Amino acid sequence: MRQTVFVVDDDAAMRDALAQLLETAGLRVESHADGAAFLAAFEANRPGCLLLDMAMPGMTGFEVQAALHARGLTIPIIFLTGHGDIPMAVQAVQAGAVDFLEKPIQGAALLERVQRALALDDEWRHTLGRTQAIQQRYAGLSSRERECMALAVSGLTSKEIARELGISPRTVEVHRTHVMYKMGAANMAELVNMAACCDP
């Protein structure tokens, strides 16, 4: 799915100017006059980034950001403000924003920040997709295989796992082989990394 730059600003002239700049650069743009309209339209499967005005009637930029977090929705946010200060910028970034820009901003600089945010969204989605795939594989393990995997990635040998679970080392080896195959792990180091993505 093609990425979209979502522009949320109550100033119609600013929205139009931003949309024109971004579309001229070949980007897909969707504009909203307020946070509530954006939240009503936005879905988690839509890749892109969000250009979000800080001071708007109704929901502020911070409140839109908080609403996204509350829904478990992740999108790179670039805050735009006509009257920002350092504490405001720090608060925005600490809450997960990827950038904080003061208006007016030069078009080239804005496009650079937007492209960076879009690349970040792509990276996040790739990581999320990989994590979900690993979790699906993990869900396909039997309870005994999960036990063996947890003990193996903690550094125990097959003999130690066998003692811990009250089964034979040969059975442990069979379970370990199944775990490596089902998880798609090439080696133990890869399995350890995968384990970090799985539910305990």
Residue frames as a rotation matrix with the C-alpha (Angstrom) as fourth column:
MET 1
0.577 0.817 0.000 0.00
0.817 -0.577 0.000 0.00
0.000 0.000 -1.000 0.00
ARG 2
-0.059 -0.604 0.795 1.31
0.542 -0.688 -0.483 3.44
0.839 0.402 0.367 -0.94
GLN 3
-0.491 -0.208 -0.846 2.37
0.861 -0.264 -0.434 5.68
-0.134 -0.942 0.309 1.95
THR 4
0.380 0.676 0.631 0.29
0.618 -0.693 0.371 8.73
0.689 0.249 -0.681 2.82
VAL 5
-0.864 -0.500 -0.063 1.33
0.402 -0.609 -0.683 11.97
0.303 -0.616 0.727 4.49
PHE 6
0.203 0.951 -0.234 -1.54
0.907 -0.093 0.411 12.91
0.369 -0.296 -0.881 6.79
VAL 7
-0.789 -0.401 0.464 -1.77
0.260 -0.904 -0.339 16.67
0.556 -0.147 0.818 7.36
VAL 8
0.211 0.840 -0.500 -3.79
0.921 0.001 0.390 17.84
0.328 -0.543 -0.773 10.37
ASP 9
-0.864 -0.441 -0.244 -4.03
0.491 -0.846 -0.207 21.62
-0.115 -0.298 0.948 10.76
ASP 10
0.044 0.960 -0.277 -6.98
0.788 -0.203 -0.582 23.90
-0.615 -0.193 -0.765 11.49
ASP 11
-0.068 -0.157 -0.985 -5.51
-0.332 -0.928 0.170 26.62
-0.941 0.339 0.011 9.23
ALA 12
0.729 0.477 0.490 -6.94
0.254 0.476 -0.842 25.97
-0.635 0.739 0.226 5.75
ALA 13
0.830 -0.467 -0.305 -4.28
-0.539 -0.531 -0.654 28.04
0.144 0.707 -0.692 4.00
MET 14
-0.110 -0.902 0.417 -1.52
-0.933 0.239 0.270 26.13
-0.344 -0.359 -0.868 5.79
ARG 15
0.138 0.250 0.958 -3.15
-0.042 0.968 -0.247 22.78
-0.990 -0.007 0.144 4.95
ASP 16
0.952 0.290 0.102 -3.38
0.099 0.027 -0.995 23.71
-0.291 0.957 -0.003 1.28
ALA 17
0.544 -0.816 -0.194 0.21
-0.826 -0.481 -0.294 24.97
0.147 0.320 -0.936 1.16
LEU 18
-0.233 -0.622 0.747 1.55
-0.716 0.630 0.301 21.82
-0.658 -0.465 -0.592 2.81
ALA 19
0.402 0.479 0.780 -0.54
0.153 0.805 -0.573 19.56
-0.903 0.350 0.250 0.55
GLN 20
0.976 -0.036 -0.215 0.65
-0.215 -0.316 -0.924 21.37
-0.035 0.948 -0.316 -2.56
LEU 21
0.171 -0.984 0.057 4.30
-0.984 -0.168 0.056 21.15
-0.045 -0.065 -0.997 -1.51
LEU 22
-0.267 -0.267 0.926 4.05
-0.464 0.878 0.119 17.44
-0.845 -0.398 -0.358 -0.70
GLU 23
0.620 0.577 0.532 2.07
0.204 0.536 -0.819 16.53
-0.758 0.616 0.214 -3.82
THR 24
0.800 -0.413 -0.435 4.56
-0.598 -0.491 -0.634 18.40
0.048 0.767 -0.640 -5.99
ALA 25
-0.256 -0.932 0.257 7.21
-0.948 0.294 0.121 16.11
-0.188 -0.213 -0.959 -4.51
GLY 26
-0.372 0.160 -0.914 5.15
-0.542 0.762 0.354 13.10
0.754 0.627 -0.197 -5.65
LEU 27
-1.000 -0.005 -0.023 3.75
0.017 0.530 -0.848 12.24
0.017 -0.848 -0.530 -2.24
ARG 28
-0.232 0.968 -0.095 0.20
0.469 0.197 0.861 11.16
0.852 0.155 -0.499 -1.50
VAL 29
-0.970 -0.102 0.219 -1.54
-0.104 -0.640 -0.761 13.56
0.218 -0.761 0.611 0.90
GLU 30
-0.049 0.974 -0.220 -4.67
0.685 0.193 0.703 13.41
0.727 -0.116 -0.677 3.02
SER 31
-0.821 -0.283 0.496 -5.68
-0.039 -0.839 -0.543 16.56
0.569 -0.465 0.678 4.90
HIS 32
0.056 0.825 -0.563 -7.88
0.866 0.241 0.439 17.03
0.497 -0.512 -0.700 7.95
ALA 33
0.089 0.076 0.993 -9.02
-0.068 -0.994 0.082 20.23
0.994 -0.075 -0.084 9.65
ASP 34
0.233 -0.015 0.972 -8.91
-0.945 -0.240 0.223 18.79
0.229 -0.971 -0.070 13.15
GLY 35
-0.718 -0.651 0.247 -7.70
-0.696 0.676 -0.241 15.85
-0.011 -0.345 -0.939 15.21
ALA 36
-0.180 0.737 0.651 -11.10
-0.385 0.557 -0.736 14.23
-0.905 -0.383 0.183 15.61
ALA 37
0.717 0.450 -0.533 -11.60
-0.637 0.111 -0.763 14.01
-0.284 0.886 0.366 11.83
PHE 38
-0.102 -0.845 -0.524 -8.15
-0.881 0.321 -0.346 12.46
0.461 0.427 -0.778 11.40
LEU 39
-0.750 -0.205 0.629 -8.72
-0.571 0.681 -0.458 9.90
-0.334 -0.702 -0.628 14.17
ALA 40
0.235 0.927 0.292 -12.07
-0.463 0.371 -0.805 8.93
-0.855 0.054 0.516 12.66
ALA 41
0.787 0.089 -0.611 -10.44
-0.617 0.133 -0.776 8.26
0.012 0.987 0.160 9.28
PHE 42
-0.117 -0.980 -0.162 -7.09
-0.952 0.157 -0.264 6.74
0.284 0.123 -0.951 10.26
GLU 43
0.947 0.320 0.015 -6.58
-0.315 0.922 0.224 2.97
0.058 -0.217 0.974 10.30
ALA 44
0.484 -0.801 0.353 -3.56
-0.350 0.193 0.917 1.03
-0.802 -0.567 -0.187 11.55
ASN 45
0.263 -0.379 0.887 -2.91
0.670 0.734 0.115 -0.63
-0.695 0.564 0.447 8.19
ARG 46
0.913 0.074 0.400 -2.36
0.358 -0.612 -0.705 2.72
0.193 0.787 -0.586 6.43
PRO 47
0.101 -0.964 -0.246 1.35
0.971 0.042 0.235 3.41
-0.216 -0.263 0.940 6.13
GLY 48
0.369 -0.052 0.928 2.72
0.466 -0.854 -0.233 6.95
0.804 0.518 -0.291 6.19
CYS 49
-0.677 -0.517 -0.524 3.49
0.724 -0.334 -0.604 9.75
0.137 -0.788 0.600 8.59
LEU 50
0.434 0.891 -0.132 1.54
0.885 -0.395 0.247 12.51
0.168 -0.224 -0.960 10.34
LEU 51
-0.729 -0.485 0.483 2.17
0.387 -0.874 -0.294 16.27
0.564 -0.027 0.825 10.09
LEU 52
0.146 0.822 -0.550 0.33
0.897 0.124 0.425 17.43
0.417 -0.555 -0.719 13.17
ASP 53
-0.091 -0.080 0.993 -0.35
-0.108 -0.990 -0.090 21.02
0.990 -0.116 0.082 14.25
MET 54
-0.801 -0.307 -0.514 0.25
0.445 0.270 -0.854 21.51
0.401 -0.912 -0.080 17.94
ALA 55
-0.788 0.493 -0.369 -2.31
0.042 -0.554 -0.832 24.22
-0.614 -0.671 0.415 18.77
MET 56
-0.783 0.622 0.036 -5.78
0.059 0.017 0.998 23.55
0.620 0.783 -0.050 17.38
PRO 57
-0.320 0.766 0.558 -9.30
-0.946 -0.293 -0.139 24.17
0.057 -0.572 0.818 18.68
GLY 58
0.785 0.541 -0.302 -10.86
-0.497 0.841 0.216 21.01
0.371 -0.020 0.929 20.02
MET 59
0.862 -0.507 -0.006 -8.11
0.444 0.750 0.490 18.41
-0.243 -0.425 0.872 20.36
THR 60
0.531 -0.787 -0.313 -4.56
-0.731 -0.613 0.300 19.69
-0.428 0.070 -0.901 20.65
GLY 61
0.254 -0.538 -0.804 -1.72
-0.701 0.470 -0.537 17.91
0.667 0.700 -0.258 18.88
PHE 62
-0.752 -0.546 0.369 -0.70
-0.636 0.454 -0.624 16.31
0.173 -0.704 -0.689 22.17
GLU 63
-0.144 0.795 0.590 -4.23
-0.655 0.371 -0.659 14.99
-0.742 -0.481 0.467 22.68
VAL 64
0.688 0.311 -0.656 -4.27
-0.719 0.416 -0.557 13.48
0.100 0.854 0.510 19.18
GLN 65
-0.248 -0.885 -0.394 -0.92
-0.654 0.453 -0.605 11.83
0.714 0.108 -0.692 19.91
ALA 66
-0.728 0.019 0.686 -2.27
-0.626 0.389 -0.675 10.47
-0.280 -0.921 -0.271 23.22
ALA 67
0.342 0.934 0.099 -5.42
-0.743 0.333 -0.580 9.15
-0.575 0.125 0.808 21.49
LEU 68
0.426 -0.286 -0.859 -3.30
-0.697 0.502 -0.512 7.27
0.577 0.816 0.014 18.95
HIS 69
-0.673 -0.738 0.056 -1.24
-0.570 0.469 -0.674 5.72
0.471 -0.486 -0.736 21.75
ALA 70
-0.412 0.598 0.687 -4.40
-0.716 0.254 -0.650 4.76
-0.564 -0.760 0.324 23.66
ARG 71
0.681 0.701 -0.211 -5.64
-0.658 0.460 -0.596 2.88
-0.321 0.545 0.774 20.57
GLY 72
0.272 -0.675 0.686 -2.31
0.152 0.734 0.662 1.15
-0.950 -0.076 0.302 20.08
LEU 73
0.882 0.073 0.466 -1.77
0.471 -0.072 -0.879 2.94
-0.030 0.995 -0.098 16.75
THR 74
0.125 -0.929 -0.348 1.78
0.403 -0.273 0.874 3.78
-0.907 -0.249 0.340 15.70
ILE 75
0.661 -0.033 0.750 2.67
0.714 -0.280 -0.642 6.36
0.231 0.959 -0.161 13.07
PRO 76
-0.455 -0.863 -0.218 5.68
0.890 -0.449 -0.081 8.70
-0.028 -0.231 0.973 12.91
ILE 77
0.681 0.724 -0.110 4.51
0.730 -0.683 0.030 12.15
-0.054 -0.101 -0.993 14.05
ILE 78
-0.601 -0.737 0.309 6.08
0.736 -0.661 -0.147 15.43
0.312 0.139 0.940 13.01
PHE 79
0.259 0.682 -0.684 4.70
0.851 -0.496 -0.172 18.25
-0.457 -0.537 -0.709 15.12
LEU 80
-0.415 -0.283 0.865 4.29
0.663 -0.745 0.075 21.68
0.623 0.604 0.496 13.55
THR 81
0.321 0.538 -0.780 3.81
0.914 -0.391 0.106 24.77
-0.247 -0.747 -0.617 15.68
GLY 82
0.411 -0.105 0.906 3.79
0.441 -0.846 -0.298 28.51
0.798 0.522 -0.301 15.25
HIS 83
0.321 -0.264 0.909 4.84
-0.711 -0.701 0.048 29.14
0.625 -0.662 -0.413 18.82
GLY 84
0.714 -0.104 -0.692 6.91
0.315 0.931 0.185 26.28
0.625 -0.351 0.698 20.17
ASP 85
0.447 -0.665 0.598 9.43
-0.869 -0.481 0.115 26.22
0.211 -0.571 -0.793 22.97
ILE 86
-0.493 -0.783 -0.380 12.03
-0.658 0.621 -0.425 23.76
0.568 0.040 -0.822 24.20
PRO 87
-0.714 0.247 0.655 9.90
-0.464 0.533 -0.708 22.18
-0.524 -0.809 -0.266 26.99
MET 88
0.392 0.909 -0.138 7.09
-0.677 0.184 -0.713 21.62
-0.623 0.373 0.688 24.47
ALA 89
0.303 -0.372 -0.877 9.50
-0.826 0.357 -0.436 20.02
0.476 0.857 -0.199 22.00
VAL 90
-0.770 -0.619 0.159 10.97
-0.598 0.612 -0.518 17.79
0.223 -0.493 -0.841 24.72
GLN 91
-0.319 0.746 0.585 7.49
-0.528 0.373 -0.763 16.68
-0.787 -0.552 0.275 25.81
ALA 92
0.573 0.573 -0.586 6.51
-0.786 0.181 -0.591 15.85
-0.232 0.800 0.554 22.23
VAL 93
-0.022 -0.689 -0.724 9.64
-0.736 0.501 -0.455 13.79
0.677 0.523 -0.518 21.56
GLN 94
-0.824 -0.262 0.502 9.44
-0.558 0.533 -0.636 12.00
-0.101 -0.804 -0.586 24.91
ALA 95
0.012 0.926 0.378 5.86
-0.523 0.328 -0.786 11.02
-0.852 -0.188 0.489 24.01
GLY 96
0.032 -0.095 0.995 7.14
0.465 0.883 0.069 9.45
-0.885 0.461 0.072 20.78
ALA 97
0.916 0.267 -0.300 7.15
-0.106 -0.559 -0.822 12.22
-0.388 0.785 -0.484 18.14
VAL 98
0.411 -0.797 0.441 9.95
0.880 0.474 0.037 11.86
-0.238 0.373 0.897 15.60
ASP 99
-0.603 -0.609 0.516 10.30
0.714 -0.700 0.009 15.60
0.355 0.374 0.857 14.92
PHE 100
0.329 0.627 -0.706 9.20
0.805 -0.578 -0.137 19.02
-0.494 -0.523 -0.695 16.14
LEU 101
-0.537 -0.518 0.666 9.26
0.826 -0.484 0.289 21.91
0.173 0.706 0.687 13.66
GLU 102
-0.238 0.419 -0.876 8.42
0.384 -0.788 -0.481 25.58
-0.892 -0.451 0.027 14.01
LYS 103
0.379 0.433 0.818 6.41
0.925 -0.200 -0.322 27.41
0.024 0.879 -0.477 11.34
PRO 104
0.833 0.281 -0.477 7.31
-0.545 0.270 -0.794 28.75
-0.094 0.921 0.378 8.89
ILE 105
0.157 -0.793 0.589 9.66
-0.046 0.590 0.806 26.04
-0.987 -0.154 0.056 7.68
GLN 106
-0.313 -0.361 -0.878 11.49
-0.866 -0.272 0.420 25.89
-0.391 0.892 -0.227 4.38
GLY 107
0.646 0.693 -0.321 9.96
-0.761 0.552 -0.341 23.47
-0.059 0.464 0.884 1.90
ALA 108
0.169 -0.658 -0.734 13.18
-0.460 0.606 -0.649 21.53
0.872 0.447 -0.200 1.29
ALA 109
-0.772 -0.464 0.434 13.74
-0.570 0.204 -0.796 21.05
0.281 -0.862 -0.422 5.01
LEU 110
-0.026 0.861 0.508 10.16
-0.863 0.237 -0.446 19.88
-0.504 -0.450 0.737 5.53
LEU 111
0.674 0.277 -0.685 10.38
-0.664 0.633 -0.398 17.41
0.323 0.723 0.610 2.65
GLU 112
-0.316 -0.877 -0.362 13.60
-0.466 0.476 -0.746 16.00
0.827 -0.067 -0.559 4.07
ARG 113
-0.738 0.087 0.669 11.97
-0.649 0.182 -0.739 15.46
-0.186 -0.979 -0.078 7.49
VAL 114
0.349 0.937 0.024 8.89
-0.857 0.329 -0.396 13.91
-0.379 0.117 0.918 5.87
GLN 115
0.423 -0.260 -0.868 10.98
-0.573 0.665 -0.479 11.49
0.702 0.700 0.132 3.80
ARG 116
-0.703 -0.706 0.088 12.87
-0.469 0.366 -0.804 10.51
0.535 -0.606 -0.588 6.95
ALA 117
-0.410 0.644 0.645 9.58
-0.761 0.148 -0.631 9.88
-0.502 -0.750 0.430 8.78
LEU 118
0.601 0.641 -0.478 8.25
-0.799 0.484 -0.356 7.77
0.003 0.596 0.803 5.89
ALA 119
-0.058 -0.719 -0.692 11.44
-0.457 0.636 -0.622 5.69
0.888 0.280 -0.366 5.90
LEU 120
-0.826 -0.219 0.520 11.02
-0.559 0.193 -0.806 5.22
0.076 -0.956 -0.282 9.64
ASP 121
0.124 0.953 0.276 7.42
-0.876 0.236 -0.421 4.07
-0.467 -0.190 0.864 9.20
ASP 122
0.526 -0.003 -0.851 8.58
-0.644 0.652 -0.400 1.54
0.556 0.758 0.341 6.61
GLU 123
-0.534 -0.819 -0.208 11.22
-0.388 0.456 -0.800 0.27
0.751 -0.347 -0.562 9.03
TRP 124
-0.606 0.385 0.696 8.71
-0.732 0.071 -0.677 0.03
-0.310 -0.920 0.239 11.91
ARG 125
0.463 0.874 -0.146 6.24
-0.855 0.397 -0.334 -1.91
-0.234 0.279 0.931 9.76
HIS 126
0.202 -0.497 -0.844 8.94
-0.505 0.686 -0.524 -4.30
0.839 0.532 -0.113 8.56
THR 127
-0.817 -0.537 0.210 9.97
-0.415 0.295 -0.861 -4.96
0.400 -0.790 -0.464 12.17
LEU 128
-0.284 0.811 0.511 6.36
-0.830 0.059 -0.555 -5.38
-0.481 -0.582 0.656 13.25
GLY 129
0.557 0.487 -0.673 5.68
-0.794 0.549 -0.261 -7.80
0.242 0.680 0.692 10.39
ARG 130
-0.246 -0.747 -0.618 8.73
-0.345 0.663 -0.664 -9.87
0.906 0.050 -0.421 11.34
THR 131
-0.838 -0.048 0.543 7.70
-0.545 0.082 -0.834 -9.88
-0.004 -0.995 -0.095 15.01
GLN 132
0.125 0.978 0.168 4.17
-0.911 0.181 -0.372 -11.01
-0.394 -0.106 0.913 14.17
ALA 133
0.425 -0.039 -0.904 5.51
-0.620 0.716 -0.322 -13.80
0.660 0.697 0.280 11.95
ILE 134
-0.662 -0.727 -0.183 7.77
-0.298 0.479 -0.826 -15.03
0.688 -0.492 -0.534 14.77
GLN 135
-0.634 0.487 0.601 4.88
-0.697 -0.024 -0.717 -14.92
-0.334 -0.873 0.355 17.25
GLN 136
0.450 0.807 -0.381 2.72
-0.893 0.411 -0.185 -16.95
0.007 0.424 0.906 14.87
ARG 137
0.043 -0.524 -0.851 5.44
-0.352 0.789 -0.503 -19.60
0.935 0.321 -0.151 14.59
TYR 138
-0.866 -0.386 0.317 5.83
-0.394 0.140 -0.908 -19.63
0.307 -0.912 -0.273 18.37
ALA 139
-0.145 0.913 0.381 2.07
-0.929 0.007 -0.371 -20.16
-0.341 -0.408 0.847 18.75
GLY 140
0.528 0.336 -0.780 2.47
-0.704 0.687 -0.181 -23.28
0.475 0.645 0.599 16.61
LEU 141
-0.585 -0.778 -0.228 4.84
-0.449 0.545 -0.708 -24.93
0.676 -0.312 -0.668 19.10
SER 142
0.316 0.615 -0.722 3.56
0.379 0.616 0.691 -27.53
0.870 -0.492 -0.038 21.52
SER 143
0.894 0.047 0.445 3.72
-0.357 -0.525 0.773 -26.68
0.270 -0.850 -0.453 25.23
ARG 144
0.730 -0.672 0.123 6.67
0.426 0.589 0.687 -29.09
-0.534 -0.449 0.717 25.67
GLU 145
0.195 -0.655 0.730 8.49
0.919 -0.137 -0.369 -27.48
0.342 0.743 0.575 22.72
ARG 146
0.572 0.058 0.818 7.98
-0.052 -0.993 0.107 -24.07
0.818 -0.104 -0.565 24.31
GLU 147
0.955 -0.245 0.166 9.41
-0.152 0.076 0.986 -25.34
-0.254 -0.967 0.035 27.57
CYS 148
0.434 -0.829 0.353 12.45
0.814 0.529 0.240 -26.74
-0.386 0.183 0.904 25.77
MET 149
0.276 -0.292 0.916 12.89
0.650 -0.645 -0.402 -23.52
0.708 0.707 0.012 23.81
ALA 150
0.834 0.097 0.544 12.76
-0.260 -0.800 0.541 -21.36
0.487 -0.593 -0.641 26.95
LEU 151
0.815 -0.551 0.180 15.36
0.029 0.349 0.937 -23.50
-0.579 -0.758 0.300 28.70
ALA 152
0.361 -0.695 0.622 17.57
0.925 0.354 -0.140 -23.77
-0.123 0.625 0.771 25.61
VAL 153
0.368 -0.205 0.907 17.69
0.407 -0.841 -0.355 -20.01
0.836 0.500 -0.226 25.01
SER 154
0.922 -0.069 0.381 18.52
-0.363 -0.499 0.787 -19.52
0.136 -0.864 -0.485 28.70
GLY 155
0.126 -0.987 -0.102 21.72
-0.933 -0.083 -0.350 -21.47
0.337 0.139 -0.931 28.03
LEU 156
0.213 -0.011 0.977 20.95
-0.646 0.748 0.149 -24.95
-0.733 -0.663 0.153 29.37
THR 157
-0.775 -0.488 -0.401 22.37
-0.630 0.554 0.544 -28.02
-0.043 0.674 -0.737 27.64
SER 158
-0.067 0.761 -0.646 20.16
-0.568 0.503 0.651 -30.87
0.820 0.410 0.399 26.47
LYS 159
-0.421 -0.146 -0.895 21.17
0.500 0.786 -0.363 -32.93
0.757 -0.601 -0.258 29.52
GLU 160
-0.983 0.036 -0.179 20.28
0.130 -0.550 -0.825 -30.06
-0.128 -0.834 0.536 31.85
ILE 161
-0.476 0.864 -0.163 16.94
-0.852 -0.408 0.328 -29.53
0.217 0.295 0.931 30.10
ALA 162
-0.141 0.384 -0.912 16.23
-0.117 0.909 0.401 -33.26
0.983 0.163 -0.084 30.34
ARG 163
-0.730 -0.197 -0.654 16.91
0.588 0.307 -0.748 -33.17
0.348 -0.931 -0.108 34.08
GLU 164
-0.931 0.363 -0.041 14.76
-0.310 -0.844 -0.439 -30.06
-0.194 -0.396 0.898 34.51
LEU 165
-0.220 0.907 -0.360 11.78
-0.954 -0.122 0.275 -31.56
0.206 0.403 0.892 32.63
GLY 166
-0.143 0.127 0.982 12.20
-0.569 0.801 -0.187 -35.17
-0.810 -0.585 -0.042 33.74
ILE 167
0.928 0.370 -0.052 12.59
-0.242 0.490 -0.837 -36.51
-0.285 0.789 0.544 30.20
SER 168
0.444 -0.800 0.404 15.46
0.690 0.593 0.416 -38.16
-0.572 0.093 0.815 28.31
PRO 169
-0.227 -0.629 -0.744 18.20
-0.124 -0.739 0.663 -36.13
-0.966 0.243 0.090 26.58
ARG 170
-0.863 -0.061 0.502 17.24
0.448 0.367 0.815 -37.85
-0.234 0.928 -0.290 23.33
THR 171
0.122 0.983 0.133 13.66
0.990 -0.112 -0.084 -36.55
-0.067 0.142 -0.988 23.65
VAL 172
0.368 -0.082 -0.926 15.03
0.244 -0.953 0.181 -33.08
-0.897 -0.293 -0.331 24.35
GLU 173
-0.699 -0.703 -0.131 17.11
0.016 -0.198 0.980 -33.26
-0.715 0.683 0.150 21.16
VAL 174
-0.529 0.601 0.599 13.98
0.847 0.330 0.416 -34.19
0.053 0.728 -0.684 19.19
HIS 175
0.514 0.754 -0.408 12.08
0.790 -0.602 -0.119 -31.25
-0.336 -0.261 -0.905 20.68
ARG 176
0.020 -0.596 -0.803 14.99
0.050 -0.801 0.596 -28.87
-0.999 -0.052 0.014 19.99
THR 177
-0.865 -0.323 0.385 15.12
0.350 0.162 0.923 -30.01
-0.360 0.933 -0.027 16.37
HIS 178
-0.080 0.930 0.358 11.38
0.988 0.027 0.151 -29.41
0.131 0.366 -0.921 16.01
VAL 179
0.502 0.235 -0.832 11.69
0.521 -0.851 0.074 -25.98
-0.690 -0.471 -0.549 17.65
MET 180
-0.453 -0.765 -0.457 14.49
0.015 -0.520 0.854 -24.89
-0.891 0.380 0.247 15.31
TYR 181
-0.820 0.177 0.545 12.54
0.572 0.288 0.768 -26.10
-0.021 0.941 -0.338 12.28
LYS 182
0.145 0.989 0.035 9.17
0.986 -0.147 0.073 -24.62
0.077 0.024 -0.997 13.28
MET 183
0.497 -0.005 -0.868 10.70
0.371 -0.903 0.218 -21.28
-0.784 -0.430 -0.447 14.31
GLY 184
0.874 -0.210 0.438 12.81
0.405 -0.183 -0.896 -21.11
0.268 0.960 -0.075 11.14
ALA 185
0.766 -0.641 0.047 15.96
-0.519 -0.573 0.634 -20.47
-0.380 -0.510 -0.772 13.17
ALA 186
0.643 -0.598 -0.478 19.29
-0.313 0.364 -0.877 -21.22
0.699 0.714 0.047 11.50
ASN 187
-0.370 -0.797 -0.477 21.20
0.319 0.373 -0.871 -21.38
0.872 -0.475 0.117 14.79
MET 188
-0.026 0.354 -0.935 20.84
0.989 0.145 0.028 -20.88
0.146 -0.924 -0.354 18.54
ALA 189
-0.821 -0.319 -0.474 21.79
0.409 -0.907 -0.099 -17.20
-0.398 -0.275 0.875 18.39
GLU 190
-0.810 0.579 0.093 18.92
-0.224 -0.452 0.863 -16.58
0.542 0.679 0.496 15.97
LEU 191
-0.064 0.801 -0.596 16.54
0.582 0.515 0.629 -18.53
0.811 -0.306 -0.499 18.23
VAL 192
-0.401 -0.153 -0.903 17.60
0.885 -0.321 -0.338 -16.38
-0.238 -0.935 0.264 21.21
ASN 193
-0.986 0.036 -0.160 16.77
-0.079 -0.960 0.268 -13.23
-0.144 0.277 0.950 19.23
MET 194
-0.497 0.855 -0.148 13.41
-0.054 0.139 0.989 -14.70
0.866 0.499 -0.023 18.22
ALA 195
-0.253 0.383 -0.889 12.61
0.875 0.482 -0.041 -15.58
0.412 -0.788 -0.457 21.83
ALA 196
-0.858 -0.128 -0.497 12.72
0.368 -0.828 -0.424 -11.89
-0.357 -0.547 0.757 22.72
CYS 197
-0.796 0.592 -0.130 9.70
-0.521 -0.560 0.644 -11.37
0.308 0.580 0.754 20.42
CYS 198
-0.344 0.671 -0.657 7.63
0.170 0.732 0.659 -14.15
0.924 0.115 -0.366 21.96
ASP 199
0.487 0.579 0.654 5.29
-0.639 -0.276 0.719 -14.18
0.596 -0.767 0.236 24.91
PRO 200
-0.531 -0.728 0.433 6.92
-0.828 0.336 -0.449 -15.66
0.181 -0.597 -0.782 27.98
